[in-house]
Amino acid sequence: MKLLKILIIAISAICCIEAAAQDNSTATMRKGSRKNDSRDSNPEITTRMQQRMTTPQVSDADLSWMRVIYRQLDLSKPANAPLYFPEPPLNGEENLFRTILRLVADGKLKVYQYLDGREIFTDQYALTPKDVLERFHIEYTPAKGSTDKRQRFTVEEADVPADEVLSYYIIERYEFDKRTNRLRTVIEAVCPVLHRSDEWGMEPLKYPMFWVKFDDLRPYMSTQNIFISDENNLPSCTYDDFFLLGLYDGDIIKTRNLKNQSMVQMYPDTESLQHARDSIQASLDNFERKLWVPSLEELQARREAADKKAAEEALTQQSDSTQAAPAAVKRSTTKRGTTKAKRTATVKAKKAKTAKPKSAPAAATRSVRNRKK
């Protein structure tokens, strides 16, 4: 009996220990789930994620052609509206500039000076968060844990000048890699531009704020979903996808050149400026296609298209000549009729002139005779 009691006590003790361990594990899982939830709501960018989002660099030895293009993204265009809205924040969603400024103020994003065509992304031209906020008169308060080496600030939503950032500058790099025989477009940097009026209320002036390397910004943009169409209100795209897929509409404002001149400086006339932009865009679109010898199928398709176009032009010329013939006949007929009418009118006028002198003397003679009687 004593052994039986000892066994029962031992079994009950083991069961109690297992139950306690199970409760502890459950509590640990709950704590871990809370941590994961908070991490999901405020995702942290890891080093691995940063490396995965970095565009692989191609050495100049592997490139056979490259061209650098500066574009301006006007946020008033419908295609660029996803970069501006929502303004102000709505349901936890914020526009691109609020995201950039929040990261800069928190010391998580490195920015560089805008040097007007001579962009140098080195520590020598890097800006501190305090420099950015004070340069553009943005109110801020020091955040918890801020130090001189790592500055952190808090900017209230009402103090963020998101409604004044009405355009962006981006630097595109078109590269043709001879190893892969492919042309790729790489976005190198993004620059928000403030549109502010002076104290006289004149036309708003543009103030480029700073450059952000696109690879540094990508991990944060890939975590924010946006919707890009009014017909589909489901956020099916991210800021990163928006740029990589080329969904934006940007005007070419500059190409890298020896004189460091913008398009407006090179082409002051509006018509010539638009013609130059269209020519540059067409050359970029057709560059890769012109590199390769067309196949037999492509040549046959081109010949058929040329023959079809020639036939359409011939039909157009024939219809134009057919319409012009009746008009010529009508003009000749009208001309003959007017000539004949002119001749008839001339003859009648001559007869009238010759008849008047004959009747006038007769009337005068009769009047004289009557006076004599």
CORNORFEN-V589327 format. One line per field, one symbol per residue. ss: DSSP state (h for helix, s for strand, l for the rest). phi: phi as a letter, one per 30 degrees, with the letter a starting at -180 (. if undefined). psi: psi as a letter, one per 30 degrees, with the letter a starting at -180 (. if undefined). A space follows every 10 residues. Layout:
BEGIN
ss: ???
phi: ???
psi: ???
END
This chain:
BEGIN
ss: lhhhhhhhhh hhhhhhhhhh hhhhhhhhhh hhhhhhhhhh hlllllhhhh hhhllllllh hhssssssss sssslllhhh hhhlllllls llsllhhhhh hhhhhlllll ssllllllll llhhhsslhh hhhhhlllll ssllllllll llssllhhhl lhhhssssss ssssssslll lsssssssss ssssssllll llllssssss ssshhhhhhh hlllssllsl lsllllsshh hhhhllllls ssssslllll llhhhhlllh hhhhhhhhhh hhhhhhllhh hllllhhhhh hhhhhhhhhh hhhhhhhhhh hhhhhhhhhh hhhhhhhhhh hhhhhhhhhh hhhhhhhhhh hhhhhhhhhh hhl
phi: .ddddddddd dddddddddd dddddddddd dddddddddd dbdcdddddd dddddddcdd dcccaabcbc bccddddedc eedccdbdeb hicbdddddd ddddddicbc bbddchjcdb cbddcdcded dddddchcda bdddidbddb dbbccdddcd dddcdcabcb ccbcbccddc hbcbccddab bdbdcbdddd iddeccbdda cbdddddeed ddccdbccbd dbdddcbced dedddiddbb cdcabdbddh cdddddbddd dddddddddd dddddcdddd dcdddddddd dddddddddd dddddddddd dddddedddd dddddddddd dddddddddd dddddddddd dddddddddd ddd
psi: eeeeeeeeee eeeeeeeeee eeeeeeeeee eeeeeeeeee eikkjleeee eefkkkkklf ffkfkkkkkk lkjjffkefg effelkjakk hfklleeeee eeeeffgfkk llkjgifikj ilfegkklee eeeeeghkkl kklkgkleej kklkkleffj hfffjglkkl jkjjkjjfef hkklkkjelk jkkkjklaff gakklkjkdl kkkeeffeee fffjklkgkf fjgkjgllee eeeefhfljk kjfkkklefh kleeeeieke eeeeeeeeee eeeeegeeef fkklleeeee eeeeeeeeee eeeeeeeeee eeffeeeeee eeeeeeeeee eeeeeeeeee eeefeeeeee eeeeeeeeee ee.
END
